[in-house]
Amino acid sequence: MLIERAGCEKPADPVVAGIKGDVRVVLQVDLQGVPQRLEVSKSLHPILDQRAKDCVAKYRFQPATSNGKDPRLATIGVDVAFE
């Protein structure tokens, strides 16, 4: 579960000005809820892909649990929308 989300503004770069859509970032949530091993699985443009990874790296999650108590690693996907 996402507990802290950083804002993600589209870069002012004119190269990506007309590009809209979602970048999907797949990551591993560690035992402290920190994103690790971020990879883009749905790309829009290299500039937007990197911005999405930078934003998601600042997110914080509630760690997954095993049997409702023991924290464990989890792999998830996050979509970052650019308008």
N, C-alpha and C positions, 0 to 999 in steps of 0.2 A: 504494500500500500504506500502510495506517495504521501509523504508528510511535509515536504518542503520543496517548492518549485521556484526556480529562478526564472525571471522574465527572459524572453528570447526575442529580441528585435531583429528584423531583417536588416542586413548591412546596407549602408547607403551607396554601395558600389553600383554604378550604372550598368555594369555587365549583367547583374541579376535583377534589375529594376522591374522587368516585365514577367518574371517567373513567379508563379504561384503554385502552391501545393504542399504536400507533407513529405518530410524526411523521416524515415523510420530508423531508429537507433536501437540496436540489440545490445544488451549489457548484462553483466553479472552483478547482482546486489550482494555485497559481502556481509559478514556477520554483524557489522556495525551499521548497515544500511547505506553504505557508500557505493556509488556506481564504479565498476571496474570493467576492463576489457570492452570498451565501447567500440562498436563497429556499425557502419551504415549498411542497412539491408535494403533500403529503398532510397535511391538517390534522386536529387533534382539537379544539382550543379555542385561542383567541388567547393565553391565558396559557401553555399548554403549548407552543404553536408558538414563542413568543418564548424560552422556556427552552431548547428544543431548539436554536434558532439560536445562543443564547449559549454553550451547551455545545460545539457543533460548531465554533464560531469558535476554540476553544482547542485543537482537535485539530491534529496535525501529521502530514503525509504524506510519503512518499518521492515526489519529483517524477516524473512520467511522463517517458519518454525516447523519442526518435526514433532508430531504428537502434541502440538499446541504449546510446547514449552522450550525445546532445544533449538536455538537459532541454527539455520543452515543456509548455504549458498543457493541462490535462485537466479535463473536466466529469464529475462523479460524483454519485451519490446516496448518502445515509447515512440509515439508519433509527435513530431514538432511541425506545427503548421506555419507556413509563411504566406502572407497575403500581399 
